[in-house]
Protein backbone atom coordinates (compact mmCIF):
# COMPACT_ATOMS: atom_id res chain seq x y z
CA UNK A 1 0.00 0.00 0.00
CA UNK A 2 1.13 3.51 -0.79
CA UNK A 3 2.24 5.14 2.46
CA UNK A 4 2.92 8.58 1.03
CA UNK A 5 2.64 11.38 3.57
CA UNK A 6 -0.43 13.53 3.36
CA UNK A 7 0.23 17.18 2.51
CA UNK A 8 0.90 19.63 5.31
CA UNK A 9 -1.49 22.52 5.96
CA UNK A 10 -0.78 25.58 8.05
CA UNK A 11 -3.63 26.54 10.35
CA UNK A 12 -4.70 30.08 11.24
CA UNK A 13 -7.35 30.73 13.86
CA UNK A 14 -9.35 33.81 14.71
CA UNK A 15 -9.98 33.59 18.41
CA UNK A 16 -12.72 36.24 18.54
CA UNK A 17 -14.62 38.33 16.04
CA UNK A 18 -12.70 41.51 15.28
CA UNK A 19 -9.30 39.96 15.90
CA UNK A 20 -6.88 38.72 13.25
CA UNK A 21 -6.33 35.14 12.28
CA UNK A 22 -3.16 33.94 13.98
CA UNK A 23 -0.96 31.08 12.97
CA UNK A 24 -1.29 28.30 15.51
CA UNK A 25 0.21 25.17 13.99
CA UNK A 26 -0.20 22.66 11.21
CA UNK A 27 -2.06 19.46 10.34
CA UNK A 28 -1.72 16.72 7.77
CA UNK A 29 -4.77 16.14 5.56
CA UNK A 30 -5.66 14.74 2.16
CA UNK A 31 -7.48 17.85 0.94
CA UNK A 32 -8.80 21.24 1.96
CA UNK A 33 -12.08 20.11 3.50
CA UNK A 34 -10.41 17.41 5.55
CA UNK A 35 -7.75 19.91 6.59
CA UNK A 36 -10.46 22.19 8.00
CA UNK A 37 -11.95 19.27 9.92
CA UNK A 38 -8.58 18.24 11.27
CA UNK A 39 -7.79 21.81 12.30
CA UNK A 40 -11.12 22.02 14.08
CA UNK A 41 -10.36 18.83 15.99
CA UNK A 42 -6.78 19.63 16.85
CA UNK A 43 -6.94 23.34 17.61
CA UNK A 44 -10.48 24.40 18.59
CA UNK A 45 -11.54 21.72 21.05
CA UNK A 46 -11.52 24.18 23.92
CA UNK A 47 -13.34 27.06 22.26
CA UNK A 48 -10.15 28.63 20.95
CA UNK A 49 -11.70 29.96 17.79
CA UNK A 50 -14.58 31.31 15.75
CA UNK A 51 -12.99 30.99 12.32
CA UNK A 52 -10.30 28.81 10.74
CA UNK A 53 -8.11 29.29 7.69
CA UNK A 54 -5.99 26.50 6.30
CA UNK A 55 -3.31 26.99 3.66
CA UNK A 56 -1.15 24.39 1.98
CA UNK A 57 2.24 24.84 3.60
CA UNK A 58 3.94 24.72 0.19
CA UNK A 59 1.93 27.77 -0.91
CA UNK A 60 3.49 29.94 1.74
CA UNK A 61 6.49 31.88 0.48
CA UNK A 62 8.88 32.50 3.33
CA UNK A 63 11.90 34.70 3.69
CA UNK A 64 15.25 32.96 3.81
CA UNK A 65 16.77 32.85 7.32
CA UNK A 66 20.21 33.18 5.69
CA UNK A 67 19.13 36.46 4.11
CA UNK A 68 18.51 38.00 7.51
CA UNK A 69 21.49 40.42 7.36
CA UNK A 70 20.36 42.15 4.17
CA UNK A 71 16.64 41.79 4.88
CA UNK A 72 16.36 43.14 8.41
CA UNK A 73 19.61 44.50 9.79
CA UNK A 74 19.82 47.70 7.68
CA UNK A 75 16.78 49.13 9.47
CA UNK A 76 18.54 48.86 12.81
CA UNK A 77 20.32 52.24 12.76
CA UNK A 78 17.60 54.26 11.04
CA UNK A 79 15.69 55.52 14.00
CA UNK A 80 14.37 58.44 11.93
CA UNK A 81 11.97 55.91 10.39
CA UNK A 82 10.07 55.96 13.68
CA UNK A 83 7.69 58.90 14.04
CA UNK A 84 8.91 59.45 17.61
CA UNK A 85 12.31 60.49 16.23
CA UNK A 86 10.97 63.87 15.17
CA UNK A 87 10.46 66.68 17.61
CA UNK A 88 7.14 68.27 16.79
CA UNK A 89 6.39 71.95 17.44
CA UNK A 90 4.57 72.49 20.72
CA UNK A 91 1.37 73.45 18.92
CA UNK A 92 1.00 70.02 17.32
CA UNK A 93 2.61 67.91 20.02
CA UNK A 94 0.51 65.29 21.83
CA UNK A 95 -1.28 64.60 18.60
CA UNK B 1 -39.31 0.52 33.97
CA UNK B 2 -42.02 2.70 32.51
CA UNK B 3 -42.27 3.10 28.73
CA UNK B 4 -41.12 6.70 29.19
CA UNK B 5 -37.86 5.59 30.84
CA UNK B 6 -37.36 2.82 28.29
CA UNK B 7 -37.75 5.34 25.52
CA UNK B 8 -35.04 7.64 26.90
CA UNK B 9 -32.70 4.78 27.81
CA UNK B 10 -32.43 3.70 24.18
CA UNK B 11 -30.63 6.78 22.84
CA UNK B 12 -28.74 7.07 26.15
CA UNK B 13 -27.32 3.55 25.94
CA UNK B 14 -26.66 3.73 22.21
CA UNK B 15 -24.62 6.91 22.69
CA UNK B 16 -22.74 5.40 25.62
CA UNK B 17 -21.84 2.16 23.89
CA UNK B 18 -20.77 3.81 20.64
CA UNK B 19 -18.72 6.27 22.70
CA UNK B 20 -17.03 3.34 24.43
CA UNK B 21 -16.37 1.62 21.09
CA UNK B 22 -14.88 4.76 19.55
CA UNK B 23 -12.70 5.22 22.63
CA UNK B 24 -10.96 1.97 21.72
CA UNK B 25 -9.33 3.90 18.88
CA UNK B 26 -7.59 6.28 21.24
CA UNK B 27 -3.89 5.98 20.48
CA UNK B 28 -4.50 3.60 17.55
CA UNK B 29 -5.98 5.72 14.74
CA UNK B 30 -4.05 5.88 11.46
CA UNK B 31 -2.97 9.50 11.99
CA UNK B 32 -2.87 11.89 14.93
CA UNK B 33 -5.58 14.11 13.45
CA UNK B 34 -8.03 11.22 13.24
CA UNK B 35 -7.07 9.95 16.66
CA UNK B 36 -8.23 13.29 18.04
CA UNK B 37 -11.32 13.34 15.84
CA UNK B 38 -12.50 9.90 16.99
CA UNK B 39 -11.78 10.72 20.62
CA UNK B 40 -13.68 14.01 20.25
CA UNK B 41 -16.69 12.21 18.83
CA UNK B 42 -16.49 9.58 21.57
CA UNK B 43 -16.46 12.29 24.23
CA UNK B 44 -19.46 14.02 22.65
CA UNK B 45 -21.37 10.73 22.69
CA UNK B 46 -20.45 9.98 26.28
CA UNK B 47 -21.54 13.52 27.18
CA UNK B 48 -24.93 12.91 25.55
CA UNK B 49 -25.24 9.61 27.41
CA UNK B 50 -24.42 11.29 30.74
CA UNK B 51 -27.16 13.90 30.31
CA UNK B 52 -29.74 11.32 29.27
CA UNK B 53 -28.83 8.81 31.99
CA UNK B 54 -28.93 11.52 34.64
CA UNK B 55 -32.38 12.46 33.38
CA UNK B 56 -33.51 8.82 33.49
CA UNK B 57 -32.22 8.54 37.05
CA UNK B 58 -34.11 11.66 38.08
CA UNK B 59 -37.36 10.54 36.47
CA UNK B 60 -37.02 7.10 37.99
CA UNK B 61 -36.70 8.62 41.46
CA UNK B 62 -34.86 5.70 43.07
CA UNK B 63 -31.68 7.65 43.64
CA UNK B 64 -29.71 6.09 40.78
CA UNK B 65 -27.31 8.49 39.12
CA UNK B 66 -25.56 8.34 35.74
CA UNK B 67 -22.71 6.24 37.11
CA UNK B 68 -24.94 3.63 38.67
CA UNK B 69 -26.93 3.36 35.47
CA UNK B 70 -23.81 3.10 33.32
CA UNK B 71 -21.68 0.83 35.47
CA UNK B 72 -24.08 -1.31 37.45
CA UNK B 73 -26.58 -2.51 34.87
CA UNK B 74 -26.13 -5.87 33.25
CA UNK B 75 -26.19 -6.68 29.57
CA UNK B 76 -29.91 -7.44 29.28
CA UNK B 77 -30.74 -4.16 31.03
CA UNK B 78 -28.94 -2.22 28.32
CA UNK B 79 -31.18 -0.74 25.64
CA UNK B 80 -28.72 0.26 22.92
CA UNK B 81 -29.31 -0.80 19.33
CA UNK B 82 -27.12 -3.74 18.32
CA UNK B 83 -25.43 -1.73 15.56
CA UNK B 84 -23.34 0.24 18.06
CA UNK B 85 -22.04 -2.72 20.06
CA UNK B 86 -20.51 -4.57 17.09
CA UNK B 87 -16.69 -4.60 17.04
CA UNK B 88 -15.11 -1.59 15.34
CA UNK B 89 -13.44 -3.43 12.49
CA UNK B 90 -10.99 -1.30 10.52
CA UNK B 91 -10.96 2.49 10.31
CA UNK B 92 -13.29 2.44 7.30
CA UNK B 93 -15.88 0.29 9.06
CA UNK B 94 -15.61 2.54 12.11
CA UNK B 95 -16.35 5.74 10.22
CA UNK B 96 -19.09 4.01 8.24
CA UNK B 97 -20.89 2.92 11.40
CA UNK B 98 -20.47 6.38 12.89
CA UNK B 99 -21.99 7.79 9.72
CA UNK B 100 -25.01 5.44 9.72
CA UNK B 101 -25.69 6.06 13.40
CA UNK B 102 -25.03 9.80 13.38
CA UNK B 103 -27.55 10.18 10.55
CA UNK B 104 -30.09 8.41 12.75
CA UNK B 105 -29.26 10.50 15.80
CA UNK B 106 -29.55 13.63 13.69
CA UNK B 107 -33.17 12.88 12.81
CA UNK B 108 -33.93 11.77 16.35
CA UNK B 109 -32.54 14.92 18.00
CA UNK B 110 -34.39 17.12 15.55
CA UNK B 111 -37.68 15.43 16.35
CA UNK B 112 -37.02 15.38 20.09
CA UNK B 113 -36.58 19.14 20.20
CA UNK B 114 -40.36 19.42 20.42
CA UNK B 115 -40.73 16.72 23.07
CA UNK B 116 -43.30 17.21 25.81
CA UNK B 117 -40.40 16.50 28.19
CA UNK B 118 -38.60 19.84 28.27
CA UNK B 119 -35.34 18.39 29.64
CA UNK B 120 -35.25 15.83 26.86
CA UNK B 121 -35.91 18.58 24.33
CA UNK B 122 -33.03 20.64 25.71
CA UNK B 123 -30.63 17.68 25.60
CA UNK B 124 -31.68 17.04 22.00
CA UNK B 125 -31.03 20.65 21.05
CA UNK B 126 -27.54 20.57 22.51
CA UNK B 127 -26.71 17.18 21.00
CA UNK B 128 -27.91 18.15 17.56
CA UNK B 129 -24.94 20.46 17.01
CA UNK B 130 -22.50 17.75 18.00
CA UNK B 131 -24.18 15.16 15.83
CA UNK B 132 -24.21 17.49 12.83
CA UNK B 133 -20.43 17.57 13.07
CA UNK B 134 -20.14 13.79 13.50
CA UNK B 135 -22.25 13.37 10.42
CA UNK B 136 -20.15 15.77 8.39
CA UNK B 137 -16.86 14.26 9.45
CA UNK B 138 -17.88 10.65 8.93
CA UNK B 139 -19.58 11.28 5.59
CA UNK B 140 -16.44 12.99 4.25
CA UNK B 141 -14.50 9.85 5.12
CA UNK B 142 -17.10 7.47 3.69
CA UNK B 143 -16.92 9.30 0.36
CA UNK B 144 -13.13 9.43 0.28
CA UNK B 145 -12.62 5.80 1.22
CA UNK B 146 -15.40 4.65 -1.09
CA UNK B 147 -13.76 6.46 -3.98
CA UNK B 148 -10.19 5.86 -2.80
CA UNK B 149 -8.18 2.86 -3.89
CA UNK B 150 -9.47 -0.52 -4.99
CA UNK B 151 -8.65 -1.83 -1.54
CA UNK B 152 -10.36 0.99 0.38
CA UNK B 153 -13.46 0.64 -1.80
CA UNK B 154 -13.60 -3.13 -1.25
CA UNK B 155 -13.24 -2.70 2.51
CA UNK B 156 -15.98 -0.08 2.64
CA UNK B 157 -18.33 -2.23 0.59
CA UNK B 158 -17.74 -5.25 2.82
CA UNK B 159 -18.26 -3.09 5.93
CA UNK B 160 -21.52 -1.81 4.48
CA UNK B 161 -22.65 -5.35 3.66
CA UNK B 162 -21.95 -6.36 7.26
CA UNK B 163 -23.47 -3.30 8.99
CA UNK B 164 -26.49 -2.60 6.80
CA UNK B 165 -28.75 -5.40 8.15
CA UNK B 166 -28.38 -3.86 11.63
CA UNK B 167 -29.82 -0.52 10.48
CA UNK B 168 -33.30 -2.10 10.21
CA UNK B 169 -33.53 -2.14 14.02
CA UNK B 170 -33.17 1.66 14.13
CA UNK B 171 -36.61 2.00 12.57
CA UNK B 172 -38.60 -0.91 13.97
CA UNK B 173 -41.30 0.30 16.35
CA UNK B 174 -42.61 -1.46 19.40
CA UNK B 175 -44.96 -0.57 22.27
CA UNK B 176 -42.42 1.85 23.68
CA UNK B 177 -42.42 3.89 20.47
CA UNK B 178 -46.18 3.84 20.18
CA UNK B 179 -46.59 5.09 23.74
CA UNK B 180 -43.92 7.77 23.32
CA UNK B 181 -45.51 9.06 20.13
CA UNK B 182 -48.96 9.11 21.69
CA UNK B 183 -47.75 11.04 24.72
CA UNK B 184 -45.76 13.46 22.52
CA UNK B 185 -42.60 12.37 24.32
CA UNK B 186 -40.89 11.76 21.00
CA UNK B 187 -41.21 10.24 17.56
CA UNK B 188 -41.88 6.58 16.85
CA UNK B 189 -38.58 5.57 15.31
CA UNK B 190 -40.22 4.27 12.12
CA UNK B 191 -41.19 7.86 11.32
CA UNK B 192 -37.50 8.79 11.01
CA UNK B 193 -36.67 6.30 8.30
CA UNK B 194 -37.48 8.29 5.18
CA UNK B 195 -35.47 11.33 6.31
CA UNK B 196 -32.59 9.06 7.29
CA UNK B 197 -32.62 7.36 3.89
CA UNK B 198 -32.74 10.73 2.16
CA UNK B 199 -29.56 11.73 4.03
CA UNK B 200 -27.68 8.43 3.88
CA UNK B 201 -28.34 7.10 0.39
CA UNK B 202 -26.88 10.05 -1.58
CA UNK B 203 -23.63 9.83 0.39
CA UNK B 204 -23.34 6.09 -0.23
CA UNK B 205 -24.07 6.69 -3.88
CA UNK B 206 -21.42 9.39 -4.10
CA UNK B 207 -19.03 6.95 -2.44
CA UNK B 208 -19.89 4.40 -5.18
CA UNK B 209 -21.09 1.94 -2.53
CA UNK B 210 -23.89 -0.44 -3.30
CA UNK B 211 -26.69 -0.62 -0.74
CA UNK B 212 -27.39 -4.25 0.16
CA UNK B 213 -30.89 -5.64 -0.35
CA UNK B 214 -33.02 -5.54 2.77
CA UNK B 215 -33.59 -8.78 4.63
CA UNK B 216 -35.98 -9.96 7.30
CA UNK B 217 -33.17 -9.96 9.89
CA UNK B 218 -33.94 -7.73 12.88
CA UNK B 219 -31.46 -7.24 15.66
CA UNK B 220 -33.12 -6.55 19.03
CA UNK B 221 -30.60 -4.75 21.17
CA UNK B 222 -33.03 -2.04 22.18
CA UNK B 223 -35.29 -4.56 23.92
CA UNK B 224 -32.28 -5.97 25.75
CA UNK B 225 -31.51 -8.91 23.48
CA UNK B 226 -27.89 -8.32 22.48
CA UNK B 227 -25.18 -9.89 20.39
CA UNK B 228 -22.31 -11.72 22.05
CA UNK B 229 -20.23 -8.53 21.79
CA UNK B 230 -21.97 -6.32 24.35
CA UNK B 231 -20.87 -8.45 27.31
CA UNK B 232 -17.24 -7.88 26.38
CA UNK B 233 -17.77 -4.14 26.00
CA UNK B 234 -19.39 -3.96 29.42
CA UNK B 235 -16.84 -6.17 31.15
CA UNK B 236 -14.15 -3.71 30.17
CA UNK B 237 -16.22 -0.56 30.75
CA UNK B 238 -17.59 -1.69 34.13
CA UNK B 239 -14.50 -3.45 35.44
CA UNK B 240 -13.47 -0.82 37.93
CA UNK B 241 -16.88 -0.37 39.57
CA UNK B 242 -17.37 -4.13 39.70
CA UNK B 243 -13.98 -4.83 41.20
CA UNK B 244 -14.00 -1.88 43.62
CA UNK B 245 -17.67 -1.06 44.29
CA UNK B 246 -18.22 2.61 45.02
CA UNK B 247 -14.67 3.59 44.07
CA UNK B 248 -14.31 7.28 43.25
CA UNK B 249 -11.37 9.43 42.22
Interface residues (C-beta under 8 A of the other chain):
Chain A: X1 X2 X6 X27 X28 X29 X30 X33 X34 X37 X38 X40 X41 X42 X45
Chain B: X31 X32 X33 X34 X36 X37 X40 X133 X136 X137 X140 X144 X149 X151
